[in-house]
């Protein structure tokens, strides 16, 4: 298998005009860009990926441009990449081979294992260190408690399977079935489902997070802390680019970006 970005340079994306006025101004076609590139390869096809997702492939080894769809959000930059592939693999999706970019939104996703050992009525609280290195357990990061079991039927229910084969008062028929959840994280014969929590955008920095579980009686578990997490906020795209000056002697162009 050959899947490489080496030898491909000058990847550029151009707005596709939906109409052009007499003065040269145009109306851009939404969600569509023309991607062009240079390549040293002569016997390879090319694939274009948008934010790590397969967007299309060329129809021959001479093609050096392609029109692709892009997200409509202007809050985060769009990552466009071009890779060379073997002819017979031109239509194979290699998204899993692409290294994911560092967090583009300033958010952190915490994945929690919802074990059947957690009691009905349990709630979760998320804490963090605000970049200080010490977790602040007095001020939860989530605005409201996270219910581990939003409904009683989410937990393996009483009388739904072989009596006495699970927690007191609960049988295991409603548990996540084998091969349908987070494989290997549950008890033998059952998988464990997970749920996720995503925080509001944070400033750039290194943070640690922690989780505590509280039961209906108010008993609180000890904090389970994460490793340090590096948060990189999204880069805001330029709203306007104009030519500030051009020096013919040095062939230097100065752009003004806002």
Legacy VTK file of the C-alpha trace (Angstrom):
# vtk DataFile Version 3.0
C-alpha trace
ASCII
DATASET POLYDATA
POINTS 258 float
0.000 0.000 0.000
1.233 3.478 -0.910
-0.498 6.352 0.848
1.761 9.376 1.125
1.757 13.140 1.244
5.438 13.354 0.347
6.153 14.957 -2.997
2.908 16.949 -2.951
3.241 20.688 -2.439
1.553 24.027 -3.042
-1.847 22.744 -1.996
-4.245 25.653 -2.445
-7.997 26.069 -2.089
-9.950 28.572 -4.156
-13.482 29.826 -3.716
-15.726 28.722 -6.563
-17.715 31.707 -7.922
-21.442 31.333 -8.415
-21.532 34.572 -10.392
-19.211 37.443 -11.377
-20.117 41.114 -11.725
-18.723 43.401 -14.421
-16.302 44.936 -11.915
-14.724 41.549 -11.170
-16.376 40.947 -7.795
-17.973 37.553 -7.356
-20.449 35.669 -5.215
-18.888 32.542 -3.778
-20.589 29.179 -4.056
-21.232 28.056 -0.447
-19.513 24.946 0.930
-17.527 24.377 -2.272
-13.837 24.976 -3.026
-11.491 24.150 -5.868
-8.354 22.399 -4.547
-5.165 22.529 -6.659
-1.727 21.058 -5.979
1.680 20.244 -7.487
3.131 16.733 -7.379
6.356 14.939 -8.269
4.462 11.669 -8.865
3.666 10.576 -12.427
2.058 7.167 -11.902
-0.158 7.791 -8.865
-3.753 8.834 -8.314
-4.659 11.428 -5.662
-7.133 11.656 -2.811
-8.371 14.797 -1.063
-9.347 14.772 2.622
-11.259 17.541 4.395
-10.787 17.671 8.176
-9.479 14.114 8.020
-12.494 12.807 6.088
-12.337 11.329 2.579
-13.674 13.888 0.065
-12.860 12.304 -3.302
-10.232 10.930 -5.661
-8.853 11.840 -9.085
-9.880 9.903 -12.190
-6.356 9.658 -13.656
-2.701 10.337 -12.780
-2.616 13.671 -14.624
-5.327 15.413 -12.629
-4.043 18.066 -10.228
-7.270 19.739 -9.120
-10.615 18.774 -7.646
-13.782 20.449 -6.376
-14.733 19.306 -2.860
-17.346 20.118 -0.245
-16.293 21.921 2.953
-18.012 22.648 6.292
-20.044 25.844 6.555
-18.756 26.907 9.995
-16.496 29.948 10.023
-15.496 29.421 13.655
-12.703 26.936 12.958
-10.280 26.510 10.064
-10.824 23.774 7.495
-7.922 21.330 7.040
-7.479 20.176 3.439
-4.880 17.503 2.614
-3.880 15.757 -0.599
-2.317 12.277 -0.692
-0.927 10.108 -3.483
-2.206 6.511 -3.701
-1.797 3.506 -5.946
-4.209 3.318 -8.874
-6.038 0.263 -7.527
-6.563 1.979 -4.159
-7.871 5.292 -5.467
-11.356 4.673 -4.044
-10.208 3.259 -0.707
-10.911 5.455 2.313
-7.696 5.900 4.327
-9.186 8.255 6.940
-7.957 6.006 9.743
-4.371 6.368 8.490
-4.380 10.155 8.949
-3.093 11.477 12.251
-5.855 13.485 13.931
-5.103 17.156 14.316
-4.650 18.653 17.775
-7.946 19.758 19.310
-9.374 22.438 17.051
-12.057 23.815 19.315
-10.472 24.342 22.722
-12.804 21.695 24.116
-12.029 18.494 26.018
-14.073 15.304 25.692
-14.156 13.088 28.778
-15.372 9.542 28.227
-16.877 7.852 31.297
-17.344 4.118 31.773
-20.881 3.431 33.006
-20.383 0.235 34.930
-23.314 -1.776 36.268
-21.644 -1.439 39.666
-22.685 2.231 39.804
-25.936 2.570 41.784
-29.253 3.973 40.610
-29.467 7.688 41.428
-25.715 8.217 41.151
-24.513 11.521 39.729
-21.149 12.594 38.363
-19.299 15.859 38.872
-16.378 17.067 36.745
-13.596 19.201 38.203
-10.388 20.706 36.806
-7.303 22.582 37.919
-7.779 25.673 35.717
-4.177 25.256 34.645
-2.735 25.541 38.173
-1.792 21.870 38.582
-4.092 21.398 41.600
-7.668 20.178 41.124
-10.308 22.524 42.553
-12.867 20.163 44.120
-14.966 23.037 45.492
-16.223 24.251 42.115
-17.553 21.673 39.647
-16.906 22.401 36.001
-20.304 21.093 34.863
-23.267 23.401 35.451
-25.520 20.598 36.692
-24.963 17.084 37.967
-24.580 14.388 35.336
-27.039 11.564 35.984
-25.294 8.243 35.532
-28.606 6.459 34.955
-31.102 8.977 33.486
-33.834 6.299 33.653
-34.120 3.225 35.853
-34.464 0.969 32.843
-30.984 2.061 31.704
-29.564 -0.117 34.451
-30.094 -3.888 34.330
-33.627 -4.247 35.692
-35.161 -6.477 38.358
-36.981 -9.551 37.077
-35.783 -9.190 33.493
-33.388 -12.123 33.554
-32.248 -14.907 35.881
-32.991 -13.763 39.423
-29.950 -13.383 41.645
-27.431 -13.268 38.801
-26.695 -9.568 39.157
-26.695 -6.726 41.747
-29.180 -6.954 44.587
-32.558 -6.000 43.149
-31.269 -5.935 39.585
-30.857 -8.606 36.932
-28.569 -8.268 33.936
-30.905 -8.475 30.927
-30.871 -4.709 30.311
-27.085 -4.463 30.364
-25.225 -3.635 27.158
-24.920 -6.857 25.171
-21.705 -8.648 24.351
-19.985 -7.040 21.371
-22.260 -3.963 21.426
-20.518 -1.658 23.895
-16.972 -0.841 24.934
-15.571 -4.312 24.505
-13.354 -5.551 27.311
-14.365 -2.888 29.835
-17.374 -4.671 31.321
-17.781 -7.769 33.419
-17.398 -11.172 31.799
-20.193 -11.851 29.315
-21.350 -8.235 29.273
-19.937 -5.107 27.697
-19.923 -1.738 29.414
-21.488 1.311 27.840
-19.851 4.716 28.047
-21.118 8.266 28.017
-19.257 11.436 27.154
-19.077 14.964 28.516
-17.662 17.903 26.562
-16.666 21.131 28.269
-17.078 24.711 27.103
-14.104 26.157 25.150
-10.985 26.757 27.251
-8.012 29.042 26.781
-4.755 27.556 25.529
-2.947 25.691 28.288
-2.316 22.394 30.054
-5.115 21.115 32.283
-5.991 18.189 34.515
-9.535 16.965 35.080
-11.131 14.836 37.775
-14.388 12.974 38.330
-16.361 12.189 41.475
-19.457 9.982 41.800
-22.118 10.747 44.421
-24.906 8.328 45.366
-28.440 9.208 46.491
-27.358 9.189 50.150
-24.794 11.893 49.444
-21.780 9.638 49.779
-19.021 10.857 47.501
-16.262 8.828 45.897
-12.647 9.888 45.863
-11.539 11.891 42.857
-10.379 10.020 39.774
-7.943 12.302 37.954
-6.844 12.380 34.331
-3.353 12.915 33.007
-2.412 16.402 31.831
-4.292 17.471 28.719
-2.973 20.107 26.320
-5.746 22.349 24.995
-5.270 24.281 21.762
-8.119 26.678 20.860
-9.269 26.940 17.288
-7.512 29.434 15.070
-9.930 32.063 13.851
-9.878 32.360 10.064
-9.043 35.724 8.547
-12.157 37.734 7.773
-10.459 40.104 5.346
-7.135 40.040 3.493
-5.908 43.028 1.497
-2.652 44.144 -0.120
-0.921 46.681 2.104
2.136 47.352 -0.079
4.361 45.860 -2.756
8.079 46.611 -3.199
9.117 46.015 -6.822
12.802 46.262 -5.959
12.727 43.400 -3.455
9.638 41.697 -4.908
8.126 41.796 -1.406
4.377 41.774 -0.886
2.877 42.887 2.444
-0.643 41.728 3.254
-3.026 43.191 5.805
-5.072 40.583 7.649
-8.039 41.291 9.904
LINES 1 259
258 0 1 2 3 4 5 6 7 8 9 10 11 12 13 14 15 16 17 18 19 20 21 22 23 24 25 26 27 28 29 30 31 32 33 34 35 36 37 38 39 40 41 42 43 44 45 46 47 48 49 50 51 52 53 54 55 56 57 58 59 60 61 62 63 64 65 66 67 68 69 70 71 72 73 74 75 76 77 78 79 80 81 82 83 84 85 86 87 88 89 90 91 92 93 94 95 96 97 98 99 100 101 102 103 104 105 106 107 108 109 110 111 112 113 114 115 116 117 118 119 120 121 122 123 124 125 126 127 128 129 130 131 132 133 134 135 136 137 138 139 140 141 142 143 144 145 146 147 148 149 150 151 152 153 154 155 156 157 158 159 160 161 162 163 164 165 166 167 168 169 170 171 172 173 174 175 176 177 178 179 180 181 182 183 184 185 186 187 188 189 190 191 192 193 194 195 196 197 198 199 200 201 202 203 204 205 206 207 208 209 210 211 212 213 214 215 216 217 218 219 220 221 222 223 224 225 226 227 228 229 230 231 232 233 234 235 236 237 238 239 240 241 242 243 244 245 246 247 248 249 250 251 252 253 254 255 256 257
